[in-house]
Amino acid sequence: MFYPKQTMFRSIDEHVREIDAAPWRVSSSANDYPADWHIPPHSHNKHQLIYAIAGVMVVHAALHQWTVPPSRGIWMPSGQEHAIRCIGQVKMRSVFVQPDASLDLPNDPKAVSISPLLSELIQASIGIAEPYPDNSREARVMNLILDELKILPTLPLHLPQPADPRVAIICASLQENPGDHATLADWSGRLHLDEKTIQRLFQKGTGMTFGQWRQQARLLQALERIAVGERIIDVAGALGYESPSAFATMFKKQFGVTPSQFFK
């Protein structure tokens, strides 16, 4: 988990108070952060779409973790505490929406795809100053953003974090050393737990098998490494794949495209 730093220029509490106090139905903000910046745990009384036009974000919320590359985003419902770690320089753009059941917006946090239309709308909205007339161009831009938020496609960028401390030991080790080839039998010996017990705890705590969780952890770490310029051959080796082609095959199986296509 993160150890909070102060945000640049002002505290996170001041930033949250300013956003939450704004009366507007939809608003947006732009914030740029240096590499390795940490935004400490906080929440808003508004829904938030967190979107980076540059850089990678690693987002934590409760027992959830997402790795979010450029042109993807995180939908964070109101009241959900979350923290963000920046991989590389991050240019963050956010949309905030007052909770309103009639809008039929998602109730759960999730990684989402950002369409070219929504991306342009968000960037156009940054310069919009409230208040504005209901029938103005500004109002139409904000209403179009609301329409796009209702149809956000979910992406497989989620890595659930287990509550059970025994499984958490395994998960922390795998994230620290993703190339580790230790088997269930190896972990059974280390933790003095039956293999079936470990598998059951993984399934109960993460919804994944041990192998599925390790594979997802490797692929999400690959996104971080590729985004900051590491070569595919080096990423594949560091994450324990036999060859770059084996890595590319698994990557395409999970994300539908090759690593190079993903970042285009």
Secondary structure by P-SEA (a helix, b strand, c coil): cccccccccccaaaaaaaaaacccccccbbbbbccccccccccccbbbbbbbcbbbbbcccccbbbbbcccbbbbbcccccbbbbbccccbbbbbbbccccccccccbbbbbbbcaaaaaaaaaacccccccccccaaaaaaaaaaaaaacccccccbbbbbccaaaaaaaaaaaacccccccaaaaaaaacccaaaaaaaaaacccccaaaaaaaaaaaaaaaaaaacccaaaaaaaaccccaaaaaaaaaaacccccccccc
